[in-house]
Amino acid sequence: ELKNFWEFITKEQIKCDLRKTGHLTIALNQRQLNQLARAKSTLDELGDNELVLLSRSNVKEHLDIDSACGGLFNPNSYAINPITYLQGLINLALRAGAGVFEQTKVREISRLGDEFFEVRCEKNTLRSKHVIVCTNGVPLRGFKPSERGIVPINSYVIATEILSDTVAKAIGQMVFSTAHLVPSYFRLTPDNRLLFGSRKNLAAEPSLSRDTRELVTRMHALLPFTRNLKITHSWSGKLGFTFDRLPHVGVADGIHYAMGYCGKGIPWSAFCGIAVANLVADGVTPEQPVAMPVMQRWFYNGSRTFLHPLSWYCRLVDSLS
């Protein structure tokens, strides 16, 4: 739960710019607004929440654009700096006695009798009673739940120069995303830069110049007041998606795993990290639905070729918005 996530960061004093900002999903046409309304209705049936469906004028109170048809507002949402959060977790692990070995590629995991595993890396070999695979968007070859159940999708982000007070006020402090099949998402940083990202072309490999150009075009179309802003940073990274759009925690061939966060890695990885730790230490089965085995499709063996027609379809539907 987000409350537990907040309490954990506060208790461990991880300095990661954690702020309760709220999240607004923007509908750019009536079809998208109807989809958001159906999503809210479904979530209302599952239990209490504070989701609010907003009109066009309500959205404009939070974001100064004219293209929105409405939106769905979640007041219980947070913003965080993922790099400083990660560094905080690493520091906690080191203080607890763990070793951290970066840039150490795993080549193979094999059994040594009934008690131990052997993990062969590029330069060294490790032996351990337990192995947990948490590679998410970088599938581990030879481990079927990862190789055949996780589809890597690239996410792309740009950052602008520090905004003027006028532009910053037009955006506000909330976290935003669009209701596209392949959404754009954006927010301000604590030092008033605009972060703007998207998964845009699902099948493409990263290209810094092309990716930056496409993100800038999207940003200008959605936020016309950003046209004169300079771009200072551009980067990309891999997300791990599953075929049922759910994360999974479990055991396969004696190897534990936690993976498949589907673009929601910060909250889901915290939840699944605790779940897999409890599974290893005490044999406590995780809650459903994350305890279900990773779904594997017959047509997927690690090749992302099938993403090309899916990407074309998503881009076509989204272009009509």
Secondary structure, DSSP 8 states (H G I E B T S, - for coil): -HHHHHHHHHHHT--S--EE--EEEEESSHHHHHHHHHHHHHHHHHS----EEEEHHHHHHHS--S---EEEEESS-EE--HHHHHHHHHHHHHHTT-----S--EEEEEEETTTEEEEEESS-EEEES--EE--TTS--TT-HHHHTT-EEEEEEEEEEEE--HHHHHHH-SSEEEE-SSS-EEEEE-TTSEEEEEE--STT----HHHHHHHHHHHHHHH-GGGTT--EEEEEEEEEEE-TTS--EEEEETTEEEEE--TT-HHHHHHHHHHHHHHHHHH-----TTTTS-----TT-SS--TTHHHHHHHHHHHHHT-
